[in-house]
Structures are given as C-alpha cells and as structure tokens.
Amino acid sequence: MTALSDRALALARAAKQASRLLSSATTERKNDALRAMAAGLRAATPAVLVANALDLAAARAAGQPAAFVDRLLLDEARVEGMARAVEQIATLEDPVGAVTSSWDRPNGLKVRKVRLPLGVVLMIYESRPNVTSDAAALCLKSGNAALLRSGSEALHSAQAIATVLREAVTRAGLPEASVQLVPPDRALLLELLTLEGLVDLCIPRGGTGLIRFVVEHARVPVVKHYQGVCHVFVHAAADQAMAECIVVNAKASRPGVCNAAECLLVDAALADAFLPRVGRALREKGVELRGCARSVAVLRAAGLEVVAARDDDFGHEFLDLVLAVKVVDGLGGALAHIERYGSEHTEAIVTADRPAADRFTREVCASAVVVNASTRFNDGGELGLGAEIGISTTRLHAFGPMGLVELTSQKYVVEGDGQVR
C-alpha cells in the first residue's frame, strides 16, 4: 500500500467513524453545531475575505472571465448569506428517523419505512466557496460526514471556511472529522473514488470535464450535478411583458450559475412581435445573442446586433452573458429541440394556454419544469429546501435540488410478535 493510499484511507476511515456518531446525534446537538457554524462564519468574515482575495487575484491574473470571478467572489453580504443559509438548515425538520410510511400485514407484522443517513458524502466542487458551508451543514444535519474537495481556484477560501466549520463542530461536541477538507490532489481523489464501503456517495459539482473524470474513475455511487443547458420557451399565447421579464432574469441576473437560461426558444407565431422587444432588453444587459437563421433575420431587421449561431451553440452551457436564440414551430418544435439539446436540468415555458403548459410539464424530462417563472427558481433555497448540496441531473435516488431529505436513504423496520415464515 502506498503513502497516498494510506492518506486516502485515513481520511475516509475518520469520516466513516464520524458518520457513525453523527447518525445517532440528537437534533438538538446537530442544531447547536449549525448555529455555532453560522456564528463562526460571521466572526471570521475578515479572515475569509482575506483568503478569498488571494483566490480572486489568481483568477484575474489567469484571465478568467467575469462570470467565473463572480462565482468565486465573496463579500460581506455573501458571507452573511452563507451564515443565514446554515442557520436556516438548523430550523428545518430533521429527516433522520422520520417514518415515511407504515402498514400492517395480514400475519400481524407491522412494517414501516424510516429515514437514515447515507454515511460519508464526498463532495467535489469548483470555484464556489459557499458550497463548503452549504455542503457541510446539509451533511451534518442529515447525519452524514462530509469529505469536501474544493477546486484549487477556490482553495484559500475553502480552507478558511472549513477551519471555522470544524472548530464549531468540535465546540458542539461532535467529531472533528464530521467535516474534512480534502487537499486538491488528483491522485488522492482517485484513491478516494475507489473506497467502496468507506465512501457512500460522491457528488461532483462543476464543469463537464470534472463530471466525466469522476464518473469514469469512481467505484463508489455517483450522483451527477451535470450541465445546466436550460431553455425558456415563449409560446404563442405568452404575455409578452411577462415573457420579457422572465427571459431577462433567467439569462442576465446571474449568468454564471447552472440554472441560468442558455437558450431562448420563441414560437414562430410570436417571433416578429416578441424577438425585437426581448432582444433590446437583453442587449441592454450586455447579452450577446447567437441566433438561428430565422431569428437573425427578425433581429437584424429591428436593428439589433446578433451573431449567426453555430450548430454547437445549441446545447452549450455558456455560463456567461451569451444566449442562443431559436425560432421554433409551436410547442411541438420546442419539445423536439429540448429533447435533443436539453441536459435535464431546468426547462421553462411562458404561456397563458393551460393545455400547452400541461403538455409541456408532462412531456419535458428535467429536474425542474417551470411554468411562467424564471429558470433561476430551480434552487434549494428558493424551493423551500434550505441550502442545497447540488442539483442532481441523475434520475436515480435524487432528481433536482438535493436538500436534507435527498441526503438520506430509507430502511424497513419490521415488528412482530413471534411470526415465522
């Protein structure tokens, strides 16, 4: 066994031991730890921002785009948001031990399904320092130990945050190994991905390359937080003012996140009236438009700047102020386009036609299907789950934002009074 294998085993075994203790920790003890985490983040804000400044300087020196820098950026308001998210998790119902269903058998056996923690969760993420506290808090409340592997681009920030969290956990009387930051060593990560029986679930959250790397090398179960190729379809029966507001918010409010819209689909019946209107609003926000032939013709006739889209602009996650635009022939055309190019993350329709909305929600397969609202609402906090550990695009086990409940499994508890088979 190599030194690297020993290191991976030490991390995973410590986490496994911590998970056993966490699984039986009281809700009160876990909530005490969460409140201590939040207080620690507030007290350590200056140190966290100093660490974050190092990551930001490196990103800017490397020429990273503005959307990347925005994902990496922490300020006092964002650290306060992290602390509030941890506090909110403390207010949520503890899923561990919850009975989800029960029934009696004809032979007198009493059966119930009870929630239990998964065990050890290996969370891998890039350029999002807030994931460190979100993931740690969600894992702790759901009785899981967290192995947190931040990308090197956010390492200083993650280290500062993780130090605060570990100190809070120990002050609350829970194992220090409940929250461990894994060094950004690819070889070490490869070792962790092979540790069946010690690592119970891996959740990669980042770019396509990271997801593929993890899936190709993992022997442990993986829930993918894959691409967010999200569409907004503006149907012929849409309220144009509403549609404009939704499209601009979905694309421009925060373009570097996974629930931002990457493609606008406009019903051909509405294209001549709506495209110039929404095009002007998007251009005012600095959005580059990449359109199909039909949308280019309409937008240029209205005097708006638009680039002719390449084939690979459709189905692409820009994570920037860039939007693909396509005119489609009705609801059927939109459904066909989404089936071909969507990533099963978030799809939205804007329409006043209830049957059209119902067909869209019925036929579109995505972790969230949205009617008359922005794609940006596919988010754990916005949907009332508290913070999220990621948005799963894997249909097995969890689909959509992964909150506390999605970090548990279920076991059968069977009680009898002497029955034999």
Secondary structure by P-SEA (a helix, b strand, c coil): ccaaaaaaaaaaaaaaaaaaaaaaccaaaaaaaaaaaaaaaaaaaaaaaaaaaaaaaaaaaacccaaaaaaacccaaaaaaaaaaaaaaaaccccccccccccccccbbbbbbbbbbccbbbbbbccccaaaaaaaaaaaaabbbbbccccccaaaaaaaaaaaaaaaaaaaccccccbbbbcccaaaaaaaaaccccccbbbbbccaaaaaaaaaccccbbbbbcccbbbbbbccccaaaaaaaaaaaaccccccccccccbbbbccccccccaaaaaaaaaaabbbbbbcaaaaaaaaaacccccccccccccccccccbbbbbbcccaaaaaaaaaacccccbbbbbcccaaaaaaaaaccccccccccccccccccccccccccccccccccccccccccccccbbbbbbbbccccc
